[in-house]
Amino acid sequence: LSIYPNPALDKINISFDFKVEKDIEIMVYNSLGNPVVNSKVLKEINVSHLPSGLYFVELKQGNVRYVGKFIKP
């Protein structure tokens, strides 16, 4: 799982090397573990509304989880 640009101001792009199925869920969590974005869009997520900080992106597909992180300056 790759997240760029990092740090990110307005949007993050997600790239991955695994097969994506229809039931994928994408969640962005703040550093406290609170969910701040829930998305079904796989390639680009708007993060312009988020305050500065460290964030974690979780892609969940069935019982498999992929986690990455990014910084919002």
HELIX and SHEET records of a PDB file:
SHEET    1   A 3 SER A   2  TYR A   4  0                                        
SHEET    2   A 3 LYS A  11  SER A  15 -1                                        
SHEET    3   A 3 GLU A  44  ASN A  46 -1                                        
SHEET    1   B 4 PRO A  35  SER A  39  0                                        
SHEET    2   B 4 ILE A  24  ASN A  30 -1                                        
SHEET    3   B 4 GLY A  53  GLN A  61 -1                                        
SHEET    4   B 4 VAL A  64  LYS A  72 -1                                        
END                                                                             
